[in-house]
Every structure is written in C-alpha cells, then in structure tokens.
Amino acid sequence: MNFSSWPPLLVVDVEGNGANLPDLVEVAALPVRQGSPDTSTAGAWLTKPRHPVTPFATRVHGLSNERLDTEPVWEEIADQVGTLLGTSWICAHNAHVDHRVLSAHLPAWRPAGVLDTLRLAKATYPGLPKYSLDALIEDLRPDLTAAPAHRHRATYDAYATAQLLILMADRYDTWDQLVAAAVPPGLPGAPEPDKDPTLW
C-alpha cells in the first residue's frame, strides 16, 4: 500500500455517558500520515455531559461524574473538534456508532468518507472467531507500546484502531481497494454501486 496516496484521515473514538443517544464525555481524533499515527497533531477532549454518566459507563471507561464536573461543556469545545475533523476521512471501529454520535453533536460536519476497521477486519481476515477491538488486538498484535491512557479511553482506542488500520491496509494494493473493503454501505465515501446497463 502506498500510504502517500491517502487523503487526509483521522482515526476517531468517542466515549459516552451511557445514554442512547449518548452525551459525549471524551473524543479523540488521531491523524494517520505516511502510514503512522501522528500523535503530535492529535486532538483529545474531555467534556462534561448534559446528563450524568451511568455507573455502567463509568465502569467501562473509568470517567465518573466527579472527574468530569470541571471539564468544559460540549458547546465550549465543539468548534475545536469540528475544526480538527474538517472534511477529512475518518476511521473508527464499528464506525456507524462514532459517525452517528459525532454527527448528532456536530450537525454541520460532513466527513469525506468513513472507514470501519470492524468491516475491514471481516473482509481481510474472514476466519477469525471474533472481531471486537479486544479480539483484534489479541489476534493481530499491533504495536501499542506508545498508546496513551488505557483500553476504553478514547485516546487509547483511537491509537489501537489506527495501528490495526495500518496493519490491515498493507494487505491492499490501492486506496480504492481499501475503501471498497472498509466503507459500510450508506456511510460517506461508500463506492457507488455499478449501474445496470440499459438500452438507452
């Protein structure tokens, strides 16, 4: 894979307060440049949710209401997040979720396209028993020695997803092949279906 042919891309991860649709409590956006995660230009934000974090969500990501109480509310950081995301491609694991939550919080935001490492892993490694982020980390052993924080924090999960993306992308010759395998139908960047030939 020629990584220099890639358009601007950020791997994103969001953590929520446990509601459905969740209020955001953490967002990470990690650029991938020349086949490597660029932590020097990454963005990471904590935000105080409008509604309290559920005990279950706190058990997952470790972010409690007390921890978030002094963080800015979403309206104070939304412009920063939107500016970093811009119109770049994004990538996430089970990207429907991250795209849906970010779109709800940033109504004017339109990514150029959305890669999903869950979909990509199923296409690239069709025989695996599980495709969760934990399972892929265990099976594919990406280099996570420089990963920040810990599992289920947005910065760690974005870094792990970026390393998995880079690992899997090496099995494809071109960006278009990667897109065909990794973009879920209905999300931005999905290849147009071939038109049926007609007589006209």
C-alpha positions in Angstrom: 0.0 0.0 0.0 1.3 3.4 -1.0 0.3 5.5 2.1 1.3 8.7 0.4 -1.8 8.3 -1.9 -4.1 8.5 1.1 -6.4 11.6 1.6 -6.4 13.3 4.9 -7.6 10.8 7.5 -8.3 10.9 11.3 -9.0 7.8 13.4 -11.6 8.8 15.9 -13.1 7.3 19.1 -15.8 8.6 21.3 -16.8 7.7 24.8 -20.3 8.5 26.1 -22.3 8.8 29.3 -24.2 5.5 28.8 -27.4 7.0 27.4 -28.8 6.2 24.0 -28.1 8.5 22.0 -25.2 9.3 24.4 -23.9 12.6 25.5 -20.2 12.7 24.8 -17.7 12.6 27.6 -14.5 12.1 25.6 -13.4 12.5 22.0 -10.1 11.6 20.4 -9.0 12.3 16.8 -5.7 10.9 15.6 -4.3 11.7 12.2 -2.6 9.0 10.2 0.2 10.3 8.0 2.5 8.3 5.8 1.4 5.0 7.4 1.9 6.1 11.0 -0.3 7.6 13.7 0.7 11.3 14.2 0.2 11.9 17.9 1.9 15.3 17.7 -1.2 16.8 15.9 -3.9 14.6 17.6 -6.8 16.1 19.4 -8.3 14.8 22.7 -11.1 16.4 24.7 -12.9 15.6 27.9 -16.4 17.2 28.3 -19.0 17.4 31.0 -22.1 15.7 29.7 -25.5 17.3 29.9 -26.9 14.2 31.7 -25.0 12.2 34.3 -22.7 9.3 33.4 -24.3 6.0 34.2 -22.5 3.7 36.7 -22.1 1.1 33.8 -20.4 3.6 31.6 -18.1 4.7 34.4 -17.1 1.1 34.9 -16.2 0.8 31.2 -14.1 3.9 30.6 -13.4 5.0 34.2 -14.7 8.5 33.8 -17.0 9.5 36.6 -19.3 12.4 37.1 -16.9 13.8 39.7 -14.0 13.5 37.3 -15.9 15.4 34.5 -17.5 18.0 36.7 -14.9 20.7 36.0 -14.5 19.9 32.3 -15.9 22.2 29.6 -19.4 21.5 28.3 -19.7 20.4 24.7 -20.7 23.8 23.4 -17.3 25.1 24.6 -15.2 22.6 22.6 -17.5 21.8 19.6 -15.7 24.3 17.3 -12.3 22.9 18.2 -13.4 19.3 17.4 -15.2 20.3 14.2 -12.2 22.3 13.0 -9.8 19.4 13.6 -12.1 16.9 11.8 -12.8 19.3 9.0 -13.8 17.4 5.8 -11.2 14.7 6.3 -11.9 11.0 6.1 -12.5 9.4 9.5 -11.9 5.8 10.6 -13.3 4.1 13.7 -14.0 0.6 14.9 -17.7 -0.1 14.4 -17.8 3.3 12.7 -21.6 3.6 12.5 -21.6 4.4 16.2 -18.9 7.1 16.2 -20.2 8.7 13.0 -23.8 8.8 14.4 -22.7 10.3 17.7 -20.4 12.8 16.2 -23.0 13.8 13.6 -25.5 14.4 16.3 -23.1 16.6 18.2 -21.7 18.4 15.1 -24.7 18.9 12.8 -22.8 20.8 10.1 -19.9 18.3 10.0 -19.6 16.1 6.8 -16.6 13.8 6.6 -15.3 13.0 3.1 -15.7 9.3 4.0 -15.8 6.7 6.8 -13.6 3.7 7.1 -14.7 1.0 9.5 -12.0 -1.3 10.9 -14.6 -3.8 12.0 -15.9 -4.2 8.4 -12.3 -4.2 7.1 -11.2 -6.9 9.5 -14.1 -9.2 8.4 -13.0 -8.7 4.8 -9.3 -9.1 5.5 -9.4 -11.9 8.0 -12.6 -13.8 7.3 -11.9 -16.8 9.6 -11.5 -15.0 12.9 -13.9 -16.1 15.7 -14.4 -12.5 16.9 -13.9 -9.0 15.6 -14.2 -6.8 18.6 -11.4 -4.4 19.2 -10.1 -6.5 22.1 -10.1 -9.7 20.0 -8.3 -8.0 17.1 -5.7 -6.6 19.4 -5.1 -10.1 20.8 -5.1 -11.8 17.4 -3.2 -9.2 15.3 -0.8 -7.9 17.9 -0.5 -4.3 16.7 2.3 -2.3 18.3 0.6 -0.5 21.2 3.7 0.4 23.2 3.2 4.1 22.6 -0.6 4.0 23.2 -1.8 6.7 25.7 -4.1 6.0 28.7 -5.8 2.6 28.8 -8.3 0.5 27.0 -11.8 2.1 26.7 -10.4 5.6 26.9 -10.8 7.4 23.6 -7.1 8.2 23.1 -6.1 4.5 23.6 -8.8 3.1 21.4 -8.1 5.6 18.6 -4.4 4.7 18.7 -5.2 0.9 18.7 -7.7 1.4 15.8 -5.1 3.4 13.9 -2.5 0.6 14.3 -5.0 -2.0 13.2 -5.9 0.1 10.2 -2.3 0.4 9.1 -1.7 -3.3 9.6 -4.7 -4.3 7.5 -4.1 -1.7 4.8 -0.8 -3.3 4.0 -2.8 -6.2 2.5 -4.4 -3.9 -0.1 -2.7 -2.5 -3.1 -4.6 0.7 -3.5 -6.7 3.2 -1.6 -9.7 2.3 -3.7 -9.4 -1.4 -2.8 -9.2 -0.4 0.9 -12.3 1.8 0.5 -14.2 -1.0 -1.2 -13.5 -3.3 1.8 -13.8 -0.8 4.6 -16.6 1.7 4.0 -20.0 0.5 5.2 -22.9 1.0 2.7 -24.8 4.2 3.4 -21.9 6.0 5.0 -19.9 8.8 3.3 -17.3 7.5 0.9 -19.1 4.3 0.0 -18.4 3.2 -3.6 -21.2 3.9 -6.0 -22.9 0.6 -7.0 -22.4 -0.3 -10.6 -25.3 1.0 -12.7 -27.3 -1.7 -14.6 -26.7 -1.3 -18.3 -29.7 -0.2 -20.2 -30.7 0.0 -23.8 -30.8 3.8 -23.7 
